[in-house]
Amino acid sequence: MQRYLPLCLIIGILIAFRVVGSLLPETLPNFQPLAALFFCGALLAPGWRGFALPLGIWAITYPLGMGPVSDASIFLTTLVALAATFALGKALSTRGIPMLLIGSVLAAGIFHLITNGIAWIGDPMYPKNLTGFWQSIWAGPTGSPLPSWVFLRNLAAANLLFTGIFVCAQLRLPQVKISARQPLPVK
């Protein structure tokens, strides 16, 4: 049972933030541990489980954050962005804690560029030029109550915070290693 406690805590935190985020969409938009969970997937579980675990949690909690899967393009775009986040986390998983923290902020930027870039391409509201791309990335849709940069800021802050929490949890659990090549010392 103690072995599954960290996983249960992660799932509980994720669900709690998804619920709070959906109840307060203008207060805490995009502040949740989901992208950090994908980023740290390579740290939390070896091999395919490092991606499958966050993917399963995301699929289960998707209706809490986005509602039913009514728009396949949004679902697939988010999946691609989360896969890119995981790939970056996997690439940085053996680089040490400072690189993981920097990478978590970089992962937020990549996620934001992918999702808002696809919105720019697919939404006829955005002009198909550099100005339209910048509007998609920074300002968001005309008339939106929150600009896009708020979502980026909150995602970067959440990634940094939750990546730090996941890495600290790894340091505290002797049976879990930060890397297959170089386990971090446990005190």
N, C-alpha and C positions, 0 to 999 in steps of 0.2 A: 504494500500500500504506500509506504513512504517513497518508493521509487516513482510512483505516478503523481505524487503531490505537486511537484513543480509544473507538470503538464496541466493538471487540474487548475492550478492557480493562474497559469497563462490563459487558459480557455476562459476562466471566470473573469479575469481582467479584460480580455478582449470583448467578451459579451457585454460587460458593464459599460465599457467605453462606447461600444456600438449603440447601446440603448441610450446612454446619456447624450451621445452625439446626435441621435435622431430626435431626441426630445428638445435639444438646444442647438438647432442647426446654425443659428447665427452667432452663437456665443463661442462654441468650440468646433467649428467646422474642420474636419479632417484631422483632429487631434485624437489619435488612437494608435494602439500598438500593432496594427495589422501589417503595415509595411516593414516595421522593425522585425516582426516575427518572420516574414519572408527573408529579410536581409540576414537575420541570424539563423536561418534554417540550417545552414551547413554546420553551425556551431552546436545546435540543439540536438540534431539527430544525423547519423551518418547516412551517406548514399541517398537513395531516392526518398527515404523518409523525411529528409530535411526539406524537401519541397512538398511532399504529399501531406505532411502534417499541417502546415499552414494553409495549404490549398483546401483541405477538408474543413478546417475551422472557418475559412473564408466562405466556402460554399454554404455551410450551415448558417452562418450569421449574415450572409448577403442580404436577405430580406429585411434585417434589422436596420441596415445602413442605407440601402438603395430601394427597397421595396421589391416586388416580384421581378423576375427576369423578363421584362417586357421588351427591352431593347437589347438584342443580341450584340449589336456593335459596341455598346457601352460595356457590356459584360466582357467581351473578347478584348477590347482595348485595355480594360483594367487588368485582365489576366496577363496580357503581354507585358504591361508595365510592372506587374508583380513578379513575373518571370525574370525580367531584366534586373529588378531589385535583388532577387535571389542570386542571379548569376554574379552580380557585383559582390554580394556578401560572400559567396563561395570563393571568388577570386581573392578576396582580402582576408579570408578566414585564418590564414597562417601568418599574416603580417604584423600581428600584435594589436594591443588595445588602442593605442592612439590612432592607428590607421583605420581600425574598425569604427571609431567614433567619427573621424573625418569622412569615412566612406558612407556612414549612415546619412550624413547631410547631403553628400553627393548623390546617394540613392534617391533621396527626396526630390532633388533637382531633375534627375533622369525620369522619375515617375511623372513629375509635373510636365516635363517637356513632351513625353510620349502621350499622355492623356490629353493635354491641351493642344498639342500639335495635331492629333487625330481629330479633335473637335474643330480646329481651324480648317482642316482639309474637308471634313464632312458637313459642316454647318454652313448653309448658304448665307447666313447672316454676316459671316466674317469675309471681308474682301480678301481675295487670293493674291495678296502681295505682302511685303514685309511689314507694313503697317497693320494689316489684318492679323498676321502672325503675332506681332507684338501685343495687339489687343487681346488675343486669345491667351497668351502667356501671362500678361501682367494685369490687364483691366477686366477681362472677362466680357460676357455679353452685355450689350447696352441695356441699361435699366436693371441690372443685377444688383441686389442689395449689398453684396460683398464683392470686392475685386478678387481676381484670381490669385494675386500675390498673398492674400490672407490664407488661402488654402496651402500655398507653398510654405509660408512661414510656419503654420501650425503643423504641417507634415514634417518639416525639418526639425522642429522642436520636439515633436513626438518621437521621431526616429532616434534623435540623439538621446533623449531621456530613456526610452524603452530599450535601446541597444545597450546603454549603460547598465540598466537593470538586468537584462539578460546576461551580459558579460559578468556582472557581479555575482549573479546566481550561479554561473558556471564555476566561478572561483570558489564558491562556498560548498559545492557539491563534489565530493571526492570521486564519485563514480562517473562523472561527466567530464570530458576533456574538451578544451577549447579548440584543439587541433589534433588530428591523428598523428602528425609528425612531432609536434612539440607541445606536450601538455603543460599547462600553467601550474606552477607550484601551489599546493593547497596548504594553508597554515592551520 
